Amino acid sequence: MSCIRFLTKHSPSSSFSSSILRHIRFMSNVPENTVYSGPTPQTANQRTTLMQLRQKHRNSKPITMVTAYDYPSAVHLDMAGIDICLVGDSASMVVHGHDTTLPITVDEMLVHCRAVARGAKNPMLVGDLPFGSYESSSDQAVDTAVRILKEGGMDAIKLEGGSPSRIVAAKAIVEAGIAVMGHVGLTPQAISVLGGFRPQGRNILSAVKVVETALALQEAGCFSVVLECVPAPVAAAATAALQIPTIGIGAGPFCSGQVLVYHDLLGMLQHPHHAKVTPKFCKQYARVGDIINKALLEYKEDVTNGSFPDAHHSPYKISEADAEGFSNELQKLGFDKAASAASEAVQKLNATK
């Protein structure tokens, strides 16, 4: 770009300058006329940092987090100014259609992480460690966390805490130089032990355990803790006991911030499987699924009755002279039916202008 500025400023001849600029343009690897232009580069991207989150927490400003799994949703989070984007292992259920979070693999998570990283330029990006990728040893946990950052483009990882081995894993990852978000309360990866997706902290022993586990994760070096499906008083107690922010999901209004799944809060999916897994605590801010269904039905109807595509949605033109020459060439090749079809198409399009 500095070369172009120099030429346009110092060239004695405007025609010479224009010629040089055209030459430079022809040398570009970007086509001058393209069917798909691709995303417009964003400017002044400012990734949310741990320091900014800590500052929000100190100033008692709520932290916003949304769980998303792909490029389009990440772009929307970026535009909305969401603080944190979590690429959750809940993709196993929401995107892949499984009944639990257990089946998703590290490689599958990395695909989601990379897509989100390309779309969300401003939120802090946190990637879940999926089940089976960090329980065996601290070395396994660190290796997986490194992949999430290096291959997935994330800024931090989240793991479900609770057992002593997972606290140790969190500490090892932090010591490896990777920011860790903890997760207590309902931990979906532990449904085999919990007996299903059951809220936690509903009796004295369970409530105390939620607070103690959150404190252990803080001691391990976590920068934040997710509190999932616990009574609001228990979440309030944990939030008061901790010096790091809590992010609530189904944990009442007393946490340092809140998180919901993108598809859930938008009312994206309207089918039996999703109805089965949509949590009770989720507020739907839209019913996008109904809009999608309506649009698909209208599209199907338009294609069926022949009203789509019309001339307006057939933008790529061939001149009448070239169209006639094309038909003549087809006739010479013995493709009379194809020649007639091309001529009739020209006539029909002209009639709709």
TORKOL-309192 format. One record per residue (C-alpha): residue number from 1; x, y, z. Coordinates in steps of 0.5 Angstrom, whole numbers, always signed. Layout:
BEGIN
resi / px / py / pz
NUM / X / Y / Z
...
//
This chain:
BEGIN
resi / px / py / pz
1 / +0 / +0 / +0
2 / +6 / +5 / +1
3 / +8 / +4 / -6
4 / +2 / +5 / -9
5 / +1 / +12 / -4
6 / +8 / +14 / -7
7 / +6 / +13 / -14
8 / +0 / +17 / -14
9 / +3 / +22 / -10
10 / +10 / +23 / -14
11 / +8 / +21 / -21
12 / +9 / +26 / -26
13 / +3 / +23 / -30
14 / -4 / +21 / -28
15 / -4 / +17 / -34
16 / +2 / +13 / -32
17 / +0 / +13 / -25
18 / -6 / +10 / -27
19 / -3 / +5 / -32
20 / +2 / +3 / -26
21 / -4 / +2 / -21
22 / -8 / -3 / -26
23 / -1 / -7 / -27
24 / -1 / -8 / -19
25 / -8 / -10 / -19
26 / -7 / -15 / -25
27 / -2 / -18 / -21
28 / -6 / -19 / -15
29 / -9 / -26 / -13
30 / -16 / -23 / -11
31 / -20 / -23 / -17
32 / -23 / -17 / -19
33 / -30 / -20 / -20
34 / -32 / -25 / -16
35 / -39 / -29 / -14
36 / -37 / -29 / -7
37 / -34 / -23 / -4
38 / -32 / -26 / +3
39 / -32 / -23 / +10
40 / -30 / -16 / +10
41 / -24 / -15 / +14
42 / -26 / -12 / +21
43 / -21 / -6 / +24
44 / -19 / -4 / +31
45 / -21 / -11 / +34
46 / -20 / -11 / +41
47 / -20 / -18 / +44
48 / -23 / -18 / +51
49 / -17 / -20 / +56
50 / -17 / -23 / +63
51 / -15 / -16 / +66
52 / -21 / -13 / +63
53 / -25 / -18 / +66
54 / -22 / -17 / +73
55 / -23 / -10 / +72
56 / -31 / -11 / +71
57 / -31 / -16 / +77
58 / -28 / -11 / +81
59 / -33 / -6 / +79
60 / -39 / -10 / +80
61 / -40 / -10 / +72
62 / -44 / -16 / +70
63 / -40 / -21 / +65
64 / -44 / -23 / +59
65 / -42 / -30 / +56
66 / -45 / -34 / +50
67 / -44 / -41 / +48
68 / -43 / -42 / +41
69 / -40 / -47 / +36
70 / -39 / -44 / +29
71 / -37 / -38 / +25
72 / -44 / -35 / +23
73 / -46 / -35 / +31
74 / -39 / -32 / +33
75 / -40 / -26 / +28
76 / -46 / -25 / +32
77 / -43 / -25 / +38
78 / -38 / -20 / +36
79 / -43 / -15 / +33
80 / -47 / -16 / +40
81 / -40 / -14 / +44
82 / -41 / -21 / +48
83 / -35 / -21 / +53
84 / -34 / -28 / +53
85 / -35 / -34 / +47
86 / -35 / -41 / +50
87 / -34 / -46 / +45
88 / -38 / -52 / +49
89 / -38 / -59 / +49
90 / -45 / -58 / +49
91 / -44 / -58 / +41
92 / -45 / -66 / +42
93 / -52 / -65 / +44
94 / -54 / -58 / +40
95 / -50 / -59 / +34
96 / -49 / -67 / +33
97 / -55 / -69 / +36
98 / -53 / -73 / +41
99 / -56 / -74 / +48
100 / -50 / -72 / +52
101 / -44 / -69 / +52
102 / -40 / -75 / +52
103 / -39 / -77 / +45
104 / -35 / -71 / +42
105 / -28 / -71 / +41
106 / -22 / -67 / +41
107 / -22 / -67 / +34
108 / -29 / -65 / +33
109 / -28 / -59 / +38
110 / -22 / -56 / +35
111 / -27 / -56 / +28
112 / -32 / -52 / +32
113 / -26 / -48 / +36
114 / -23 / -46 / +29
115 / -29 / -44 / +26
116 / -31 / -39 / +32
117 / -24 / -36 / +32
118 / -25 / -34 / +25
119 / -32 / -30 / +27
120 / -31 / -27 / +34
121 / -25 / -22 / +34
122 / -27 / -19 / +40
123 / -30 / -23 / +46
124 / -25 / -28 / +50
125 / -25 / -35 / +47
126 / -26 / -41 / +52
127 / -26 / -48 / +49
128 / -28 / -54 / +53
129 / -24 / -60 / +54
130 / -28 / -66 / +52
131 / -30 / -72 / +56
132 / -24 / -77 / +56
133 / -19 / -72 / +54
134 / -16 / -70 / +61
135 / -18 / -75 / +66
136 / -12 / -80 / +66
137 / -6 / -75 / +68
138 / -4 / -68 / +68
139 / +0 / -69 / +62
140 / -6 / -71 / +58
141 / -10 / -65 / +61
142 / -4 / -60 / +59
143 / -3 / -63 / +52
144 / -10 / -63 / +51
145 / -11 / -56 / +53
146 / -5 / -54 / +49
147 / -8 / -57 / +43
148 / -14 / -52 / +44
149 / -10 / -46 / +44
150 / -5 / -48 / +39
151 / -10 / -51 / +34
152 / -16 / -48 / +36
153 / -15 / -41 / +37
154 / -18 / -41 / +44
155 / -15 / -36 / +49
156 / -17 / -40 / +55
157 / -20 / -47 / +57
158 / -26 / -49 / +61
159 / -26 / -56 / +65
160 / -31 / -59 / +69
161 / -28 / -59 / +76
162 / -30 / -63 / +82
163 / -26 / -69 / +84
164 / -19 / -68 / +86
165 / -16 / -71 / +80
166 / -19 / -65 / +76
167 / -17 / -60 / +81
168 / -10 / -62 / +80
169 / -11 / -62 / +72
170 / -13 / -55 / +73
171 / -7 / -53 / +77
172 / -2 / -57 / +72
173 / -6 / -53 / +66
174 / -5 / -46 / +69
175 / +2 / -48 / +71
176 / +3 / -49 / +64
177 / +1 / -42 / +62
178 / -6 / -43 / +60
179 / -12 / -39 / +63
180 / -17 / -44 / +66
181 / -24 / -43 / +67
182 / -27 / -48 / +72
183 / -34 / -51 / +72
184 / -38 / -54 / +78
185 / -45 / -55 / +80
186 / -48 / -60 / +75
187 / -43 / -62 / +71
188 / -46 / -66 / +65
189 / -39 / -70 / +64
190 / -41 / -73 / +70
191 / -48 / -75 / +69
192 / -46 / -83 / +70
193 / -44 / -81 / +77
194 / -50 / -76 / +78
195 / -55 / -80 / +75
196 / -57 / -76 / +70
197 / -58 / -68 / +69
198 / -59 / -66 / +76
199 / -59 / -60 / +79
200 / -54 / -60 / +85
201 / -53 / -56 / +92
202 / -60 / -57 / +94
203 / -58 / -60 / +101
204 / -53 / -58 / +106
205 / -48 / -63 / +104
206 / -49 / -62 / +97
207 / -49 / -54 / +97
208 / -43 / -54 / +102
209 / -39 / -58 / +96
210 / -41 / -53 / +91
211 / -37 / -48 / +95
212 / -31 / -52 / +97
213 / -30 / -54 / +90
214 / -31 / -47 / +87
215 / -26 / -45 / +92
216 / -21 / -51 / +90
217 / -21 / -49 / +83
218 / -19 / -42 / +85
219 / -14 / -44 / +89
220 / -11 / -48 / +83
221 / -11 / -42 / +79
222 / -17 / -41 / +75
223 / -19 / -34 / +73
224 / -27 / -36 / +73
225 / -32 / -41 / +75
226 / -38 / -43 / +72
227 / -44 / -45 / +77
228 / -49 / -49 / +73
229 / -56 / -51 / +76
230 / -55 / -49 / +83
231 / -60 / -46 / +88
232 / -59 / -38 / +88
233 / -57 / -38 / +95
234 / -52 / -43 / +94
235 / -49 / -39 / +88
236 / -49 / -32 / +92
237 / -45 / -36 / +97
238 / -40 / -38 / +92
239 / -40 / -32 / +89
240 / -38 / -28 / +96
241 / -33 / -33 / +98
242 / -29 / -33 / +92
243 / -24 / -27 / +89
244 / -25 / -29 / +82
245 / -32 / -28 / +78
246 / -37 / -33 / +78
247 / -41 / -34 / +71
248 / -48 / -37 / +72
249 / -53 / -42 / +68
250 / -59 / -44 / +72
251 / -56 / -41 / +78
252 / -60 / -35 / +79
253 / -58 / -27 / +79
254 / -53 / -27 / +84
255 / -47 / -29 / +80
256 / -42 / -24 / +77
257 / -44 / -26 / +70
258 / -49 / -30 / +66
259 / -48 / -35 / +60
260 / -53 / -38 / +56
261 / -53 / -43 / +49
262 / -54 / -39 / +43
263 / -59 / -44 / +40
264 / -63 / -44 / +46
265 / -63 / -36 / +48
266 / -65 / -35 / +40
267 / -70 / -41 / +40
268 / -67 / -43 / +34
269 / -69 / -51 / +34
270 / -76 / -53 / +35
271 / -76 / -60 / +34
272 / -77 / -66 / +39
273 / -70 / -67 / +41
274 / -68 / -60 / +42
275 / -75 / -60 / +47
276 / -72 / -65 / +51
277 / -65 / -62 / +52
278 / -67 / -55 / +53
279 / -66 / -53 / +60
280 / -72 / -50 / +64
281 / -68 / -44 / +66
282 / -67 / -41 / +59
283 / -70 / -35 / +57
284 / -72 / -35 / +50
285 / -70 / -28 / +47
286 / -73 / -30 / +40
287 / -76 / -35 / +36
288 / -72 / -36 / +31
289 / -73 / -43 / +29
290 / -81 / -41 / +27
291 / -78 / -36 / +23
292 / -73 / -41 / +20
293 / -79 / -46 / +19
294 / -83 / -41 / +15
295 / -78 / -39 / +11
296 / -76 / -46 / +9
297 / -83 / -47 / +7
298 / -84 / -41 / +3
299 / -78 / -43 / -1
300 / -80 / -50 / -2
301 / -87 / -47 / -5
302 / -83 / -42 / -9
303 / -79 / -48 / -12
304 / -85 / -52 / -13
305 / -89 / -47 / -17
306 / -84 / -44 / -21
307 / -84 / -37 / -18
308 / -76 / -38 / -16
309 / -72 / -36 / -19
310 / -75 / -31 / -23
311 / -71 / -26 / -27
312 / -69 / -21 / -21
313 / -65 / -27 / -18
314 / -62 / -29 / -25
315 / -57 / -24 / -25
316 / -51 / -27 / -29
317 / -53 / -24 / -37
318 / -51 / -26 / -44
319 / -52 / -21 / -49
320 / -58 / -23 / -54
321 / -52 / -23 / -60
322 / -48 / -28 / -56
323 / -54 / -32 / -54
324 / -56 / -33 / -61
325 / -49 / -35 / -63
326 / -49 / -40 / -57
327 / -56 / -43 / -60
328 / -53 / -43 / -67
329 / -46 / -47 / -65
330 / -51 / -52 / -61
331 / -55 / -53 / -67
332 / -48 / -54 / -71
333 / -46 / -59 / -66
334 / -53 / -63 / -67
335 / -56 / -61 / -60
336 / -62 / -58 / -63
337 / -66 / -59 / -57
338 / -61 / -55 / -52
339 / -61 / -50 / -58
340 / -68 / -49 / -57
341 / -68 / -49 / -50
342 / -63 / -43 / -50
343 / -67 / -39 / -54
344 / -74 / -40 / -50
345 / -70 / -38 / -44
346 / -68 / -32 / -47
347 / -75 / -30 / -49
348 / -78 / -32 / -43
349 / -73 / -27 / -39
350 / -74 / -22 / -44
351 / -82 / -22 / -43
352 / -81 / -21 / -35
353 / -77 / -15 / -36
//
